[in-house]
Amino acid sequence: MKDIAIVGGGPAGALCGERLASCGFKVTIFDERLAWEKPCGGGLTHKAIETYPFLLDSPYPKKIIRTAELISSRGHRARFEMNHPIVIYARKVLNGLLLDRAVAAGCTAVCSRVTNVNTNGERVRLMVEGEERVSDFVVLASGARNQLLPDTTALGADDLEMTLGYFVPTEENIIKIKFLKEFEGYLWSFPRADHLSVGICARMGQTTSQQLRRHLDAFVVEEKIPTAGAQLYSHVLPSPQAKTIRGRRIVGNNWAMAGDAAATVDPITGEGLYYALRSGDLLAHALAQGAPQEYPERLRAAFSADLEFAANIAKKVFRGNFVGGAITTRMVQLLNYSPAFRDLVRDIFSGSQSYRTLKRRLWGQLGITVAEFTHSFLDPRRRRPISSPSEHETPIDTR
Ligand SMILES: Cc1cc2nc3c(=O)[nH]c(=O)nc-3n(C[C@H](O)[C@H](O)[C@H](O)COP(=O)(O)OP(=O)(O)OC[C@H]3O[C@@H](n4cnc5c(N)ncnc54)[C@H](O)[C@@H]3O)c2cc1C
């Protein structure tokens, strides 16, 4: 195997290409837009930065955010410092950085749309703007809307979320996340170098785009985000069901999928950048070792077993109740009143807390959390009414 074609020059395709070209393969990346402002928050967690330190060290413009605020559907707020910052890029910048690295490693980047992929013959045949191109292997990293499906199924509505948002030309220094009542999704505001990405995500089919727009516009007003010059965006995001993560075919004889095309997205948080990079990386390693068939197993060992666990609990997280209130509301309250719980949320934000060990940790520290909550709640110096909107501006100090 010598020639590899990659369809899609987003994080998954670009990193896969860079790794393959570094191993001596002749790699061509086809992307209909190359570096572009793909609708996205652009947030990279600590686990992404730890695995790919160039994302922090690069001279490309980015925003480093250390403070986050969670807002419950009833308006409770909890602001906290993260133990590792989140690094936020505009996607045009991030894609440009990754493609530059791929080209520097030896890839050829072609700005063209691939309209067909035929993997039935000895060599792969791609139709690129009316011309046939051949390769020995094709990596499909063409995102959530991927239509190129050799011998596998498309992601259905049950595996997807709808997103809607604004790029707003204003500056901020904190990440905000707001939950809604009995709603599988959330609103966010992610500050970038010179603008904000504000948006909402929800399971496909559970909400109409008009409802999403209403929630989004209400959030923008509540958070006093100026909308002059704001640009509206919309995109789909994989939110795979457990059975899709476990059973969907993502590799064949001469093809494999990576990133959103392979549905490597956290079904609770919607984090996809780290998994796109990591899947592209793992696929490149498997190909360089002549063992593409081992790629799904390596993906599973690295993270997809954890994502499968997340898919099983996602509904409960957003719609479940705990001691008479929504889990998301209790989460915001506990963040204010329990330092042990705050440490746990910090670890979730940095990506160092896996879903599979979360239950054990929650049970293990339940006693401490309840004791801290009771102590804090009963202490009048620490206690503040948290449901009154006038208190929203003031974070509760639990130090
Ligand atoms: C609104 C929104 C907010 C998000 N926020 C975050 C976040 O803050 N943090 C996070 O970690 N993740 C976030 N995600 C998820 C993240 O954007 C994706 O997981 C990530 O972009 C996946 O990378 P990828 O390379 O697999 O696909 P993409 O980034 O979608 O790249 C696919 C590329 O393929 C190209 N392409 C597609 N079809 C063809 C074709 N036929 N021919 C040629 N080129 C083609 C496209 O032009 C595109 O450049 C968000 C997603 C959405 C929708």
The ligand as a Tripos MOL2 file, in Angstrom:
@<TRIPOS>MOLECULE
LIG
   53    58     1     0     0
SMALL
NO_CHARGES

@<TRIPOS>ATOM
      1 C1        -22.1660   23.5370   16.6680 C.3       1 LIG1
      2 C2        -21.0880   22.5700   17.0580 C.ar      1 LIG1
      3 C3        -20.2820   22.8550   18.1590 C.ar      1 LIG1
      4 C4        -19.2290   21.9910   18.4970 C.ar      1 LIG1
      5 N1        -18.3960   22.3300   19.5280 N.ar      1 LIG1
      6 C5        -17.3600   21.5310   19.8440 C.ar      1 LIG1
      7 C6        -16.4180   21.9050   20.8470 C.ar      1 LIG1
      8 O1        -16.4710   23.0070   21.4050 O.2       1 LIG1
      9 N2        -15.4290   21.0350   21.1550 N.ar      1 LIG1
     10 C7        -15.3090   19.8280   20.5370 C.ar      1 LIG1
     11 O2        -14.4080   19.0670   20.8880 O.2       1 LIG1
     12 N3        -16.1620   19.4730   19.5470 N.ar      1 LIG1
     13 C8        -17.1640   20.2850   19.1760 C.ar      1 LIG1
     14 N4        -17.9920   19.9450   18.1400 N.ar      1 LIG1
     15 C9        -17.7180   18.7140   17.3860 C.3       1 LIG1
     16 C10       -16.6120   18.9780   16.3480 C.3       1 LIG1
     17 O3        -16.9160   20.1130   15.5810 O.3       1 LIG1
     18 C11       -16.4800   17.7670   15.4300 C.3       1 LIG1
     19 O4        -16.4770   16.5920   16.2030 O.3       1 LIG1
     20 C12       -15.2110   17.8210   14.5820 C.3       1 LIG1
     21 O5        -15.2400   18.9040   13.6820 O.3       1 LIG1
     22 C13       -15.0380   16.5270   13.8020 C.3       1 LIG1
     23 O6        -13.9150   16.6310   12.9720 O.3       1 LIG1
     24 P1        -13.8510   15.7940   11.6170 P.3       1 LIG1
     25 O7        -12.5190   16.0440   11.0290 O.co2     1 LIG1
     26 O8        -14.2910   14.4070   11.8560 O.co2     1 LIG1
     27 O9        -14.9960   16.4140   10.6960 O.3       1 LIG1
     28 P2        -15.1870   17.9120   10.1510 P.3       1 LIG1
     29 O10       -14.5190   18.8820   11.0300 O.co2     1 LIG1
     30 O11       -16.6380   18.0690    9.9010 O.co2     1 LIG1
     31 O12       -14.3910   17.8960    8.7670 O.3       1 LIG1
     32 C14       -14.9140   17.2350    7.6530 C.3       1 LIG1
     33 C15       -14.3340   17.8940    6.4160 C.3       1 LIG1
     34 O13       -14.7170   17.1190    5.2860 O.3       1 LIG1
     35 C16       -14.9920   17.9960    4.2110 C.3       1 LIG1
     36 N5        -15.8890   17.2570    3.3040 N.ar      1 LIG1
     37 C17       -17.0960   16.7160    3.5880 C.ar      1 LIG1
     38 N6        -17.5820   16.0520    2.5230 N.ar      1 LIG1
     39 C18       -16.6560   16.1780    1.5490 C.ar      1 LIG1
     40 C19       -16.5770   15.6960    0.2100 C.ar      1 LIG1
     41 N7        -17.5450   14.9310   -0.3230 N.pl3     1 LIG1
     42 N8        -15.4850   16.0290   -0.5120 N.ar      1 LIG1
     43 C20       -14.4960   16.7730   -0.0010 C.ar      1 LIG1
     44 N9        -14.5140   17.2550    1.2590 N.ar      1 LIG1
     45 C21       -15.5730   16.9430    2.0340 C.ar      1 LIG1
     46 C22       -15.6260   19.2220    4.8620 C.3       1 LIG1
     47 O14       -15.4290   20.3660    4.0600 O.3       1 LIG1
     48 C23       -14.8640   19.3050    6.1850 C.3       1 LIG1
     49 O15       -13.7700   20.1790    6.1260 O.3       1 LIG1
     50 C24       -19.0400   20.7950   17.7730 C.ar      1 LIG1
     51 C25       -19.8660   20.5030   16.6810 C.ar      1 LIG1
     52 C26       -20.8780   21.3770   16.3210 C.ar      1 LIG1
     53 C27       -21.7390   21.0660   15.1300 C.3       1 LIG1
@<TRIPOS>BOND
     1     1     2 1
     2     2     3 ar
     3     2    52 ar
     4     3     4 ar
     5     4     5 ar
     6     4    50 ar
     7     5     6 ar
     8     6     7 ar
     9     6    13 1
    10     7     8 2
    11     7     9 ar
    12     9    10 ar
    13    10    11 2
    14    10    12 ar
    15    12    13 ar
    16    13    14 ar
    17    14    15 1
    18    14    50 ar
    19    15    16 1
    20    16    17 1
    21    16    18 1
    22    18    19 1
    23    18    20 1
    24    20    21 1
    25    20    22 1
    26    22    23 1
    27    23    24 1
    28    24    25 2
    29    24    26 1
    30    24    27 1
    31    27    28 1
    32    28    29 2
    33    28    30 1
    34    28    31 1
    35    31    32 1
    36    32    33 1
    37    33    34 1
    38    33    48 1
    39    34    35 1
    40    35    36 1
    41    35    46 1
    42    36    37 ar
    43    36    45 ar
    44    37    38 ar
    45    38    39 ar
    46    39    40 ar
    47    39    45 ar
    48    40    41 1
    49    40    42 ar
    50    42    43 ar
    51    43    44 ar
    52    44    45 ar
    53    46    47 1
    54    46    48 1
    55    48    49 1
    56    50    51 ar
    57    51    52 ar
    58    52    53 1
@<TRIPOS>SUBSTRUCTURE
     1 LIG1         1 GROUP 0 **** ****
